[in-house]
Amino acid sequence: MSSPIYSAAAILPCAGIGSRVGAARPKQFLDLGGKPVFQWSLDTLLGHPSIGQVVLVLGAGEEDALRELLSPALLAALEAGMIRLATGGAERWMSVRNGVEACKGEPDLVLIHDVARPFLAGRDVDAALEAAAQDGACTLALPATDTIKWAGPGNDPVVERTMDRRRVWLTQTPQAFRRSLLQECYRRPDLEAMGLTDEAGLCEACGHPVRLVPGADRLRKITGPEDLEWARWMAGRRSQ
């Protein structure tokens, strides 16, 4: 049975330095199996039947660098409006908000994905959009498999308690939401003081339930040099 088709836009936050990777340029622009890191997710989203547009949210002054990396086909998609550009903000939630505001028309759903998780699959998009259509907000996540310790603050922390890992989930992306729900949350006057790290947390803070959708190990995020080495190994396997 084929998956239902939704009216959806995708937001790809593509700003930031990514200094922990230790590269000379932002990690989203690094080569990964013959194409830049950001293009892996972009290709998957452009090929998905429910995604009518993809908004790339860039750091200030990064548009020229991005255009130099786009293939002729992607440049054509940019000119046709299938790819749209927005400028990032001082914090991640501001960048995503700018991306939502840059959407053309009124898609019912908005899907947000970290480009540093390059091995996105169509089935991940399907699962996120279905959950968001039903419940309004969702995030892909993995159940914790290690023992989780809650520790005190400081550079020399001491364990305060052991948590029940059966109730601990490790958040990934994509995350997906009804667009109207996100817009409602963005109207809160105290967003800058909330210390938000993702849109699922924004919805939680606004009192909206967030569905957990089982994620995948391949959605690991490129954060440090070892992650980049792993991603290049994965990309090599996929090209065989």
C-alpha positions, 0 to 999 in steps of 0.5 A: 500500500502506498503512503498518503500524499500530504501538503508539506514543506521541508526546512533544512537548517544549513547555517552554523560553523560546525567547529567540532568537526575540525574542518576548514569550512562549515561541515554542511559544505564538506564533501561526502561521497562526491557531493556536499553533506547538505545535498544528501538530505536535499536530494531525498526531500526533493524526490519525495512526493509530499514535499512541495518545497525545500527551504535551505536556511543559510548563514549570512553571506553563505548564498554564493558558497551554496550556489557554487556547490549546486549542480545544474539540476539543483540550480534549476530547482532553485530558479523554479522555486522548489528550493527556497533560501532563507537567512538564519538567526542567532539561535537555531529556533530563529533559523527554523522560524525564518525558514517556516516564514519563507515557505511559499503558500500554505502547506499543511505540514512542515518537516525539519531535518538536520543536514548533519544527519545525511542518511535520511530516507523516504520512509523517515519522511513518510513516518514523520508526516503521518504522525504530524498529520495525526497528532500535530507534532512528532520527532524521530527518536531512538530508545536509550540502550545504555544506562543513564546517569543523572549527575550534578553540575560542574567539571567533576560531576558526581552521580545523583541517581540512575534513570529508568532508561525504559523511559529515555529516548534520544531525539533525532530528526526529522521532526514534523508539525502542523504549520499552524501549530508551529506558528502558534508557538512562535507567537509566544513572547518569551521564546528567547528565554526558554533555551530551546534546542529543537522544535519538539521542545518548543511544542512541549513548552507550549503544552502540545504533546509530541509523538515519538516515532522510532528512528534509525542508527543511520540518522546519526549526526555528524558532530565530531571528526569520528562522526565524519569518518563514519559518514564517509564510510557509510557514503562509500558503502552506498556507492558500491 
